[in-house]
Each structure stands twice: as C-alpha cells, then as structure tokens.
Amino acid sequence: MSIFTRLSDIVNSNISALLDKAENPEKMIRMVIQEMEETLVEVRSGTAKVIADKKTLKRRVDTLRKQALDWEQKAELAISKGREDLAKAALIERSNINASVDITEADLAKLDETLDKLSNEIELLQAKLNDARARQKTILLRATATENRLNINVKLRSHAIDSALDKFEYYERKIDQMEGQLETGHVEQRGLQSEFEELARQEQIDAELAALKAKMANATKPQGGESNA
C-alpha cells in the first residue's frame, strides 16, 4: 500500500506525525524510506529524459539556424543574378524556418523551467530521505536498547537467578558454620591445655611447699655435736 500518492505528498510530509500514528514505527519508517527511494529514482529518471529532450531540441535549433542562413545566402545569390522571384521564395523558406526556431526555443525555455522544478524537488526529496534515514537509525537504536532492557528485566525476574543467590547464601552459611567449628575447636583445645598447665603449676607449688617444710624441720632439729651438761 502506497503511503504517498504524489511527489508533493512526500515533500510536504510530516514524518514525525506519520511515526506517531503508526502502530509499528520501525516498519513504517522502512516503508517511508522505500517509497522515497523509489520516487527519487523515478524523478531522476524523468529528469534524465528531460535533459535528453533538451539536447535534442538544441541540436534542432542549431540545424534550423543553419538552414535559415543557407536560405538567406540563396536569396542573396538570386538577387545577384537578377532573380527576384527566387530570392523571394528563399526568404519565405527562411521565414518559415525562423518560425520553427522560435517555437523550438519556446519549448527549450519550458524544458528549462521543468528542469529547475525537478532539481528543486530532487533536492527537497533527498533532504526528506536523509531525515527519514536518520530517524530510522534512531528508532533502531531505541528498539535495540529497549529490547536489551526487557531481556535484562526478564533475567532479573528469573527463578534461576533467585536459585543461584539462594545457593550463594547457603554456601556462605556453611562456611560460617565451618569457621565457627574451627574457632570452637581452638577454644576447647586451648582450655584443655590450660588445665594441664594448671596441674603442672599446682604440682610444682606442692613440691616447693614440701621442700620448704623439710627445710624448716631440719632447722629446728638439735645438732648432733652438742653434749648434755
């Protein structure tokens, strides 16, 4: 289905309004660009034909002018020979040819006007096409960014991620428990060592106490070298 019905529709179109009304802006902009490109090819083809026609008419004008000059020279020759009748006939032919020149030059002027209009329309159409292509890039970038965001949101809501997080928490708790067991074992080991150290210290104190008692007992005994009076 054609979006535009004629060249002026494209030139005067409001691309933003078209995209705002479109249910699928990405598809719409592709259609707009395709139709603009096709129209641009047609306009350029028509312009090439007008240029070819212009060249043909210019060659015809040049040919007619040469013919008019030739008939003028023939009229001059006839007069020089005293043949006014032939000179008059030659001038009539030159007049007819000059009339054809005037008509052809008028056609050339119209072709020039047509070429000017086509040139302006091609320039405007190319500008519209460039604008549409720029908007297409923007739309594609926005569509890609939106799609990526949707994918990320879907993944964030995924049960697989929740399950993985739960597993991380589980392993963290296991590691905490293992570290706690290591610390408990170290405390228990240290407590047992302390008990043995206390026993050894008590044993040493008991030995020191026994040695002190023995020393004091020896000090209170009478010495064997003394005699009774």
Residue frames relative to the residue before (quaternion, step in Angstrom):
aa qw qx qy qz dx dy dz
M 1.0000 0.0000 0.0000 0.0000 0.00 0.00 0.00
S 0.4105 -0.7252 0.4993 0.2372 3.57 -0.84 1.01
I 0.3802 -0.7144 0.5445 0.2206 3.56 -1.00 0.87
F 0.7734 0.2191 -0.0979 0.5867 3.54 1.04 -0.87
T 0.3515 -0.7546 0.5206 0.1898 3.57 -1.07 0.72
R 0.7962 0.0229 -0.0111 0.6045 3.60 1.18 -0.37
L 0.7170 -0.4674 0.3064 0.4166 3.52 -1.34 0.32
S 0.6467 0.5322 -0.3324 0.4337 3.59 0.93 -0.82
D 0.5794 0.5764 -0.3775 0.4353 3.61 1.13 -0.58
I 0.6689 0.4887 -0.3008 0.4725 3.57 0.99 -0.84
V 0.6672 0.5183 -0.3023 0.4413 3.55 0.86 -1.00
N 0.7607 0.3641 -0.1869 0.5038 3.58 0.99 -0.86
S 0.4363 0.7309 -0.4408 0.2847 3.58 1.26 0.02
N 0.2761 -0.7074 0.6260 0.1773 3.52 -1.33 0.52
I 0.2894 -0.8041 0.4951 0.1568 3.55 -0.08 1.32
S 0.6216 0.5535 -0.3486 0.4309 3.57 1.01 -0.78
A 0.6547 0.5063 -0.3125 0.4662 3.57 0.98 -0.87
L 0.6316 0.5325 -0.3347 0.4533 3.59 0.98 -0.79
L 0.6962 0.4732 -0.2793 0.4620 3.57 0.88 -0.94
D 0.6204 0.5482 -0.3440 0.4429 3.59 1.06 -0.69
K 0.7065 0.4495 -0.2601 0.4807 3.57 1.05 -0.76
A 0.5949 0.6114 -0.3587 0.3790 3.59 1.17 -0.48
E 0.4498 -0.6703 0.5219 0.2756 3.55 -1.07 0.80
N 0.7710 0.1631 -0.0824 0.6101 3.56 1.17 -0.71
P 0.2419 -0.8179 0.5033 0.1388 3.62 0.11 1.26
E 0.6265 0.5507 -0.3459 0.4296 3.60 1.01 -0.77
K 0.6738 0.4721 -0.2857 0.4914 3.58 0.95 -0.86
M 0.6432 0.5377 -0.3218 0.4400 3.58 0.96 -0.85
I 0.6769 0.4867 -0.3077 0.4585 3.60 0.85 -0.90
R 0.6081 0.5344 -0.3579 0.4653 3.61 1.09 -0.61
M 0.6587 0.5039 -0.3058 0.4677 3.58 0.96 -0.86
V 0.6370 0.5289 -0.3243 0.4575 3.57 0.99 -0.87
I 0.6756 0.4921 -0.2955 0.4626 3.58 0.86 -0.96
Q 0.6449 0.5261 -0.3276 0.4472 3.58 0.94 -0.86
E 0.6883 0.4701 -0.2913 0.4694 3.59 0.88 -0.91
M 0.6246 0.5263 -0.3420 0.4647 3.59 1.03 -0.70
E 0.6558 0.5103 -0.3133 0.4599 3.58 0.94 -0.87
E 0.6563 0.5034 -0.3107 0.4684 3.58 0.96 -0.85
T 0.6550 0.5055 -0.3071 0.4702 3.58 0.99 -0.86
L 0.6386 0.5303 -0.3265 0.4521 3.57 1.00 -0.80
V 0.6302 0.5209 -0.3276 0.4735 3.59 1.03 -0.77
E 0.6609 0.5086 -0.3046 0.4601 3.58 0.96 -0.90
V 0.6673 0.4984 -0.3076 0.4602 3.59 0.90 -0.91
R 0.6639 0.4929 -0.3088 0.4701 3.58 0.93 -0.84
S 0.6247 0.5264 -0.3360 0.4688 3.58 1.07 -0.71
G 0.6514 0.5041 -0.3031 0.4793 3.57 1.03 -0.85
T 0.6320 0.5296 -0.3277 0.4612 3.57 1.05 -0.76
A 0.6369 0.5264 -0.3237 0.4610 3.56 0.99 -0.83
K 0.6445 0.5152 -0.3205 0.4653 3.60 1.03 -0.77
V 0.6409 0.5164 -0.3238 0.4667 3.60 0.97 -0.83
I 0.6409 0.5208 -0.3229 0.4623 3.59 0.98 -0.83
A 0.6443 0.5134 -0.3147 0.4714 3.57 1.02 -0.84
D 0.6420 0.5127 -0.3176 0.4734 3.59 1.01 -0.83
K 0.6315 0.5388 -0.3288 0.4502 3.57 1.01 -0.80
K 0.6525 0.5061 -0.3113 0.4702 3.57 0.93 -0.84
T 0.6348 0.5275 -0.3265 0.4605 3.57 1.02 -0.79
L 0.6720 0.4917 -0.2957 0.4681 3.59 0.92 -0.89
K 0.6367 0.5210 -0.3390 0.4563 3.59 1.00 -0.74
R 0.6365 0.5045 -0.3314 0.4800 3.57 1.02 -0.75
R 0.6367 0.5263 -0.3285 0.4580 3.59 1.03 -0.75
V 0.6337 0.5222 -0.3288 0.4665 3.58 0.99 -0.83
D 0.6507 0.5125 -0.3178 0.4614 3.57 0.92 -0.90
T 0.6570 0.5096 -0.3082 0.4622 3.58 0.98 -0.86
L 0.6614 0.5084 -0.3055 0.4590 3.57 0.92 -0.90
R 0.6525 0.5131 -0.3250 0.4532 3.58 0.94 -0.81
K 0.6272 0.5180 -0.3360 0.4748 3.55 1.05 -0.70
Q 0.6463 0.5092 -0.3201 0.4696 3.56 1.02 -0.83
A 0.6364 0.5246 -0.3313 0.4584 3.60 0.98 -0.81
L 0.6486 0.5063 -0.3112 0.4755 3.58 0.99 -0.83
D 0.6380 0.5335 -0.3257 0.4497 3.57 1.02 -0.77
W 0.6734 0.4799 -0.2978 0.4770 3.59 0.97 -0.84
E 0.6061 0.5413 -0.3560 0.4614 3.57 1.09 -0.60
Q 0.6549 0.5032 -0.3024 0.4759 3.57 1.00 -0.83
K 0.6332 0.5182 -0.3308 0.4702 3.57 1.09 -0.70
A 0.6260 0.5292 -0.3383 0.4622 3.58 1.03 -0.77
E 0.6461 0.5165 -0.3154 0.4651 3.58 0.99 -0.84
L 0.6409 0.5193 -0.3162 0.4686 3.58 1.04 -0.79
A 0.6548 0.5151 -0.3168 0.4533 3.57 0.95 -0.88
I 0.6406 0.5169 -0.3284 0.4632 3.60 0.99 -0.80
S 0.6599 0.5202 -0.3105 0.4443 3.54 1.00 -0.87
K 0.7050 0.4243 -0.2501 0.5103 3.54 1.21 -0.48
G 0.5426 -0.6493 0.3868 0.3666 3.56 1.26 0.11
R 0.5483 0.5932 -0.4071 0.4264 3.57 1.20 0.47
E 0.1251 -0.8280 0.5452 0.0390 3.53 0.23 1.27
D 0.5925 0.5768 -0.3699 0.4236 3.58 1.11 -0.64
L 0.6786 0.4650 -0.2906 0.4887 3.57 0.97 -0.85
A 0.6182 0.5439 -0.3460 0.4497 3.56 1.05 -0.74
K 0.6497 0.5171 -0.3115 0.4620 3.57 0.98 -0.87
A 0.6484 0.5136 -0.3135 0.4664 3.60 0.97 -0.86
A 0.6483 0.5195 -0.3138 0.4597 3.57 1.02 -0.82
L 0.6561 0.5103 -0.3073 0.4633 3.58 0.99 -0.81
I 0.6072 0.5389 -0.3521 0.4658 3.58 1.11 -0.68
E 0.6516 0.5094 -0.3125 0.4672 3.61 0.95 -0.89
R 0.6406 0.5124 -0.3283 0.4683 3.57 1.05 -0.82
S 0.6380 0.5328 -0.3275 0.4493 3.61 0.99 -0.79
N 0.6475 0.5153 -0.3146 0.4650 3.58 0.99 -0.84
I 0.6630 0.4994 -0.3072 0.4655 3.53 0.99 -0.87
N 0.6437 0.5187 -0.3271 0.4578 3.60 0.98 -0.79
A 0.6050 0.5405 -0.3520 0.4669 3.56 1.12 -0.65
S 0.6423 0.5085 -0.3130 0.4805 3.59 1.03 -0.81
V 0.6125 0.5434 -0.3432 0.4602 3.58 1.08 -0.73
D 0.6518 0.5199 -0.3160 0.4529 3.58 0.94 -0.91
I 0.6570 0.5065 -0.3084 0.4655 3.57 0.96 -0.90
T 0.6749 0.4966 -0.2951 0.4592 3.56 0.93 -0.93
E 0.6510 0.5026 -0.3209 0.4697 3.61 0.98 -0.75
A 0.6073 0.5306 -0.3512 0.4757 3.59 1.11 -0.62
D 0.6341 0.5129 -0.3218 0.4808 3.58 1.04 -0.79
L 0.6302 0.5319 -0.3296 0.4597 3.59 1.02 -0.78
A 0.6378 0.5284 -0.3256 0.4561 3.58 0.99 -0.82
K 0.6470 0.5105 -0.3103 0.4738 3.58 1.03 -0.81
L 0.6410 0.5167 -0.3265 0.4643 3.57 1.04 -0.78
D 0.6208 0.5368 -0.3401 0.4590 3.58 1.06 -0.73
E 0.6395 0.5111 -0.3235 0.4744 3.59 0.99 -0.80
T 0.6499 0.5187 -0.3121 0.4596 3.55 0.98 -0.90
L 0.6539 0.5122 -0.3117 0.4614 3.59 0.98 -0.84
D 0.6283 0.5294 -0.3383 0.4588 3.59 1.01 -0.75
K 0.6609 0.5010 -0.3026 0.4697 3.58 0.97 -0.89
L 0.6617 0.5050 -0.3050 0.4627 3.56 0.94 -0.92
S 0.6294 0.5384 -0.3315 0.4518 3.57 1.02 -0.80
N 0.6598 0.4961 -0.2977 0.4795 3.59 0.98 -0.87
E 0.6652 0.5045 -0.3041 0.4588 3.57 0.96 -0.89
I 0.6315 0.5202 -0.3309 0.4702 3.58 1.04 -0.77
E 0.6490 0.5179 -0.3151 0.4597 3.58 0.99 -0.85
L 0.6754 0.4809 -0.2933 0.4759 3.59 0.94 -0.87
L 0.6547 0.5119 -0.3114 0.4609 3.55 0.98 -0.86
Q 0.6395 0.5179 -0.3260 0.4653 3.60 0.99 -0.79
A 0.6347 0.5241 -0.3271 0.4642 3.57 1.04 -0.78
K 0.6431 0.5098 -0.3137 0.4776 3.58 1.02 -0.85
L 0.6527 0.5183 -0.3116 0.4564 3.56 0.99 -0.86
N 0.6404 0.5163 -0.3205 0.4697 3.59 0.97 -0.82
D 0.6398 0.5226 -0.3133 0.4684 3.58 1.03 -0.84
A 0.6585 0.5097 -0.3048 0.4623 3.56 0.96 -0.90
R 0.6561 0.5052 -0.3157 0.4632 3.60 0.96 -0.83
A 0.6317 0.5198 -0.3323 0.4693 3.59 1.03 -0.76
R 0.6585 0.4946 -0.3080 0.4763 3.57 0.97 -0.84
Q 0.6071 0.5553 -0.3591 0.4407 3.59 1.06 -0.70
K 0.6452 0.5135 -0.3242 0.4636 3.58 0.94 -0.85
T 0.6539 0.5148 -0.3114 0.4587 3.56 0.97 -0.88
I 0.6572 0.5106 -0.3070 0.4617 3.57 0.96 -0.91
L 0.6576 0.5095 -0.3126 0.4585 3.58 0.95 -0.87
L 0.6466 0.5120 -0.3194 0.4667 3.58 1.00 -0.82
R 0.6584 0.4987 -0.3060 0.4735 3.57 0.98 -0.86
A 0.6454 0.5214 -0.3203 0.4572 3.57 1.00 -0.84
T 0.6585 0.5041 -0.3084 0.4660 3.58 0.97 -0.88
A 0.6598 0.5085 -0.3077 0.4598 3.58 0.93 -0.90
T 0.6544 0.5085 -0.3091 0.4665 3.58 0.98 -0.86
E 0.6464 0.5171 -0.3195 0.4611 3.57 0.98 -0.84
N 0.6466 0.5116 -0.3205 0.4664 3.58 0.99 -0.81
R 0.6464 0.5148 -0.3210 0.4627 3.57 0.98 -0.79
L 0.6398 0.5197 -0.3243 0.4642 3.56 1.01 -0.80
N 0.6488 0.5206 -0.3156 0.4566 3.57 0.97 -0.87
I 0.6519 0.5101 -0.3144 0.4648 3.56 1.01 -0.84
N 0.6502 0.5156 -0.3179 0.4586 3.58 0.98 -0.85
V 0.6327 0.5263 -0.3276 0.4640 3.56 1.03 -0.81
K 0.6774 0.4890 -0.2960 0.4630 3.56 0.92 -0.90
L 0.6362 0.5301 -0.3335 0.4504 3.58 1.04 -0.76
R 0.6985 0.4366 -0.2622 0.5027 3.57 1.13 -0.66
S 0.4642 0.7067 -0.4319 0.3140 3.57 1.28 -0.08
H 0.5057 -0.6484 0.4846 0.2984 3.59 -1.09 0.81
A 0.5666 0.6074 -0.3870 0.4002 3.58 1.14 -0.54
I 0.6569 0.4945 -0.3099 0.4773 3.58 1.01 -0.83
D 0.6335 0.5209 -0.3281 0.4688 3.59 1.00 -0.83
S 0.6503 0.5171 -0.3137 0.4597 3.57 0.97 -0.87
A 0.6512 0.5135 -0.3166 0.4604 3.57 0.97 -0.86
L 0.6477 0.5097 -0.3165 0.4696 3.59 1.00 -0.82
D 0.6245 0.5326 -0.3348 0.4628 3.57 1.04 -0.78
K 0.6472 0.5174 -0.3172 0.4613 3.58 1.02 -0.83
F 0.6193 0.5349 -0.3424 0.4617 3.56 1.02 -0.75
E 0.6650 0.4990 -0.3046 0.4647 3.56 0.92 -0.92
Y 0.6273 0.5448 -0.3298 0.4482 3.58 1.04 -0.82
Y 0.6917 0.4678 -0.2787 0.4744 3.57 0.88 -0.98
E 0.6057 0.5421 -0.3603 0.4577 3.59 1.08 -0.61
R 0.6516 0.5026 -0.3127 0.4743 3.58 1.00 -0.85
K 0.6319 0.5308 -0.3342 0.4552 3.60 1.00 -0.80
I 0.6597 0.5004 -0.3080 0.4684 3.57 0.95 -0.88
D 0.6226 0.5354 -0.3376 0.4601 3.58 1.02 -0.78
Q 0.6537 0.5136 -0.3078 0.4627 3.58 0.98 -0.89
M 0.6579 0.5095 -0.3093 0.4603 3.58 0.95 -0.90
E 0.6476 0.5036 -0.3179 0.4753 3.56 1.00 -0.84
G 0.6355 0.5325 -0.3239 0.4557 3.57 1.06 -0.79
Q 0.6440 0.5204 -0.3196 0.4608 3.58 1.01 -0.83
L 0.6370 0.5251 -0.3284 0.4590 3.56 1.01 -0.83
E 0.6684 0.4973 -0.3018 0.4635 3.55 0.93 -0.89
T 0.6366 0.5265 -0.3226 0.4620 3.61 1.04 -0.82
G 0.6554 0.5108 -0.3093 0.4623 3.56 0.97 -0.92
H 0.6438 0.5170 -0.3229 0.4626 3.56 1.01 -0.77
V 0.6472 0.5101 -0.3161 0.4701 3.59 1.02 -0.81
E 0.6606 0.5033 -0.3105 0.4624 3.57 0.93 -0.90
Q 0.6505 0.5158 -0.3176 0.4582 3.55 0.98 -0.89
R 0.6583 0.5056 -0.3029 0.4682 3.55 0.98 -0.81
G 0.6370 0.5314 -0.3289 0.4512 3.58 1.05 -0.75
L 0.6501 0.5071 -0.3126 0.4718 3.59 1.01 -0.84
Q 0.6355 0.5260 -0.3197 0.4661 3.56 0.97 -0.83
S 0.6411 0.5314 -0.3233 0.4496 3.55 1.00 -0.82
E 0.6349 0.5306 -0.3357 0.4502 3.57 1.02 -0.78
F 0.6630 0.4914 -0.3108 0.4716 3.58 0.94 -0.86
E 0.6368 0.5164 -0.3324 0.4661 3.55 1.00 -0.73
E 0.6357 0.5253 -0.3226 0.4646 3.61 1.05 -0.73
L 0.6316 0.5254 -0.3281 0.4662 3.58 1.04 -0.81
A 0.6614 0.5007 -0.3085 0.4654 3.55 0.94 -0.92
R 0.6508 0.5158 -0.3183 0.4573 3.56 0.98 -0.79
Q 0.6459 0.5150 -0.3140 0.4679 3.61 1.02 -0.81
E 0.6396 0.5266 -0.3207 0.4590 3.52 1.07 -0.85
Q 0.6469 0.5156 -0.3155 0.4649 3.56 1.00 -0.80
I 0.6498 0.5151 -0.3131 0.4631 3.57 1.00 -0.87
D 0.6357 0.5241 -0.3283 0.4620 3.59 1.01 -0.85
A 0.6547 0.5080 -0.3157 0.4622 3.56 0.99 -0.87
E 0.6492 0.5095 -0.3178 0.4669 3.56 0.97 -0.83
L 0.6410 0.5267 -0.3218 0.4562 3.58 1.06 -0.81
A 0.6489 0.5153 -0.3114 0.4653 3.60 0.97 -0.85
A 0.6491 0.5127 -0.3163 0.4646 3.55 1.01 -0.88
L 0.6503 0.5198 -0.3181 0.4535 3.56 0.99 -0.80
K 0.6413 0.5163 -0.3217 0.4677 3.60 1.01 -0.80
A 0.6581 0.5078 -0.3183 0.4558 3.55 0.92 -0.88
K 0.6364 0.5316 -0.3254 0.4545 3.57 1.00 -0.79
M 0.6821 0.4800 -0.2936 0.4671 3.55 0.93 -0.87
A 0.6267 0.5333 -0.3344 0.4595 3.60 1.06 -0.70
N 0.6524 0.5056 -0.3167 0.4674 3.55 0.93 -0.78
A 0.6519 0.5356 -0.3224 0.4293 3.55 1.04 -0.71
T 0.7034 0.4562 -0.2681 0.4745 3.64 1.09 -0.60
K 0.5411 0.6113 -0.4217 0.3946 3.67 1.15 -0.18
P 0.4966 -0.6257 0.4954 0.3413 3.66 -1.16 0.76
Q 0.4719 -0.6721 0.4868 0.2977 3.55 -1.09 0.75
G 0.5497 -0.6712 0.4021 0.2927 3.63 -0.92 0.89
G 0.6364 0.5584 -0.3427 0.4070 3.71 1.05 -0.44
E 0.6151 0.5710 -0.3662 0.4019 3.64 1.10 -0.27
S 0.2494 -0.7624 0.5803 0.1404 3.71 -1.18 0.81
N 0.5279 -0.6215 0.4790 0.3251 3.53 -1.33 0.50
A 0.3929 -0.7077 0.5295 0.2537 3.63 -0.94 0.81
